[in-house]
Amino acid sequence: MSNEIAEQQPIEEDAEYLEINEVEEEIVQNNGEEPREDEDDEDDMMEDDQIEIDMTNNSKGYYDLHKDSVFTIDSYGGICITGSGDDTAQVWEIKDNAINAKTNEDGEPVERKMLYEIKHNESVINCYLTRPKGLYLISGDMNGSIRIFKTIKKGSWELIHEIQQVEELQWLKINKAVEGMFAFGGTDGSVWCYQLTKNDCNLLLSGFSHQQDCTNGDFINNSIDDIQLITTSVDGSIVLWSVYTGEVLMKWTEGNFKSHTTPQWISLEVSPINNGQQQRLAAVGSTEGALTLLNLQSHQVIYFTNAVIEKIEEHEELSDMSVESISWLLSTSKPALLVVGLVRGDLLIFDIPTLKIRSQLKLNEAITKTYISSDNRRLFVSCMDGKVYTYDPFQLNNEQSQWVAHGHNMGVLGFAVDEKNGLLITAGDDGVSLIFEC
């Protein structure tokens, strides 16, 4: 996409909002007394409205040693790390819990195997195996404690650093192109970036430009000497930082959006470099359905809308419109696409050259994550209905997916895709991670 196309896109006008009715179900018990006629009617209605649980399970393995919801997952080199509401991050090997590991020769369940456990004092909301060498484990909890472990040998790690810079952690990200570089933000609006070296943990950036919760961040690797970080906040600001100098390169506020009231920004994704193309864009979404595209070179606002999709119900909550996930698809042979997933369950695909919705569908419950495979042929979408769906992003169909991962009895909060081995590993609200051949 050329800069000319980008800079000519208009900023859309505000859209109206509607809210959704909340439905409550009351169950009346008769405590052993004979039911009255109206109670009989209620019983008949309850029988008609019985909840059906889908017991379908096409997974090839599982990991179930967590004692609470699994909030986050990362996978690298055949190893998974999962963070949970049980105040731990657990490291485990996929093959020990996957294909043919569910039962032994006698058909009895095989004991799950954990390689390592990192203990925290609060729920672990982010955890990673660093790239591209996998030398470190990094985990962060809601109390702002970030713990860093270094690989000693296969299956063995030691604690080397613990960082406590914020009272409550909002996000934690690693730089997948630079081993040991990571950043995080807190509820006080602060932004921090560190670089691990052989003998130390060096502070590269401490920024205080946001006035309220810093909700997300992403790295921009222009070169070895030019690494930037973009961060978002519920105060409506978006800040572009130089990692090595700590300088604020750009701060987008209300004035950059033609005086539109800036929303609470929460989701963020920077476009990848495609075949040497140096133009980088950032897509940013809000709690109320706003979406903007920013040119990270010219710092121009390419596109802004207060609502990515029209409301469908009279009393719909604004939070139902929240943009929870964003993914980019850049291809040399096909148009660039942007995938947007909403709490309401809407999955939208924007055509970047025209900035119009190319296709859309609606899932039964909230979308939690989207991911596009490296060959651009598969779009993975996790949902709070307990499933992960796959689609052809160029032929999105409202009725049929390519393949669906079944097995959770509660929502899927995240997932990791091991493309080399054709595996999908989930993070379940039911406290289980399932392993699928995909």
Secondary structure, DSSP 8 states (H G I E B T S, - for coil): --HHHHHT----------B-----------TTS---HHHHHHHHHHHHT----------SEEE---SS-EEEEEEETTEEEEEETTSEEEEEEHHHHSTT-SB-TTS-B-----SEEEE-SS-EEEEEE-TTT--EEEEEETTSEEEEEEEEETTEEEEEEEEE--SSEEEEEE-TTSTTEEEEEETTS-EEEEEE-SS-EEEEEEE---SS-EEEEEEEEEETTEEEEEEEETTS-EEEEETTT--EEEEE-GGGGTT-----EEEEEE----TT----EEEEEETTS-EEEEETTT--EEEEES-SS---STB--GGGG-EEEEEEE--SSS--EEEEEETTSEEEEEETTTTEEEEEEE-SS-EEEEEE-TTS--EEEEETTS-EEEE-TTS--SS--SEEE---SS-EEEEEEETTTTEEEEEETTS-EEEEE-
